[in-house]
């Protein structure tokens, strides 16, 4: 029987007992190598709101429960989590499945193979449109709410148009199983396994949005920004600031930190929302005051 993890539980036990937590950790920017520290200690070390982390973990591991209703979650932390999840699906998961699908089906030999690839590409484009809408419309609305600024966007509008993007992936999976010509390879079985996993991942992602994020944003809109707990920067966000004040581009930052440029952009948005600092000059002052960098490290890049 599943038992909700507690802040005092060891993080290593949580991961060993429930390996899907690894994905949740990565989207919160929590790195491995935490020894025997508790969940609360690891979250604090990475500047992640513990209750929000546990609410998302509960939803992934126990989907029958309305986990988000039992914990006081941070809208800011959830926004960062969802943006990082977008980067995972758009920059890694879907492109990876496409590469494997190309290797598993020979489009030059089968009209069915060509149709399968076309179906997948149309699906990937649909997911991209869905997540781009959230980046352009939903998250800026949430950032304005967090900043106490007026906004004419309603979370109810998002709720009404929030389609289940994993449904077409489920259909593709069934088409391959039932109708793909006999003689499929191990590669096709392997990519089918990935499609099953991605379908489940997308369902969990949307459940976090529907059952935790949307209600939390609704409460924030009703109660005001004063109810939102403000979190400090994560370790990754502090690294991003150091790169920015040293004059590095998003691409250079991505290469240095072994992440995608999309993820760098997401982190920079989160940093601006948390600190209400939008310029490199402002971040430079913040970095010096908070001892993230030494003046000697950036003297050649200070803005004039």
Steps between C-alpha positions, in 0.01 A plus 500: 500500500635842403582734785559867432864596561570742781758783520693301763536191274836443334511607136709196405228267636234684300698464176589134559139410577349710221740564211252726307588762764822552301303687233331718760839581651651600167211737424549668837875525437593258780829322436614159623773445757296601806616216727263423787340843517127531554261616230466835677878540525554421132221736393635778720850447360367543145263786594192293413175532694466167684120486511475569128756230423309248711165596345636429151662175619168391651320570172753300298508202735137492611283639215174395667542771762451874471846556645518871435201571723674364809812718489567873490680528169699782343372628167845632416662161560231325295550743211872427495430128515255511208733711286783254557260217409425678172872506425521127575218407262584742217880485510560139604213253529311554174815551284646182653189298411505640148864397447424149622187483286701591190741216577219253564290566187626527142292770334645417157357148511158544654217748458389402850841600640478838327150552639617409850780757483264765368253425779773535763625829354147641503463390861834655602391827336176488697689458828730787403199727432342398830811576706581817305155633588574441867838675471351802321165538673472306825838547666524878437154527659626312804813717520284813498290356781812424701624854446165644610434644156157513328424236238195437283578130447296252703618157606149380414579574136801269519294233675239503224749457216740262673478197273659166583803503270591138571184361335638499144817331621281225643335466159837475324604229744187297420545546125854362513394205717197403292577597142874530438607231247630175646873461546559796730846525653631525853557868424127546436413325825749724678355822361150373580614456860618863498164613360320320786729672751462843337123465498507439875744787558279743309192383689679563831620839378151610411361364824746718693373797298132416543496377859774704669605799289162627378337490847807669653491779240128540560562542873780747430273707276227500765717566807774719357875480475549525876399134536775380269818388670808640331780250453868578477698414189587141422861389459452484121352849491801635689727334243301665220543841664876451522512418129286801411711749698814356341358598163424150370228449239214256552674252271829532687318462830318191374826341385678582826221354718413208267139609457298619201469867396124468556567404863734798540225733376254340741739547792557864405124562499471337842788711633341821371166404656654417837735797525306753291833575330496494119836645398853361499614810690245434772599135523864608526423710806294217649780249438762722665283584801415134555860386443417283198800647318802708584539839337830385348316229308276746316692826490557459128130448429340770716247704302598856429 
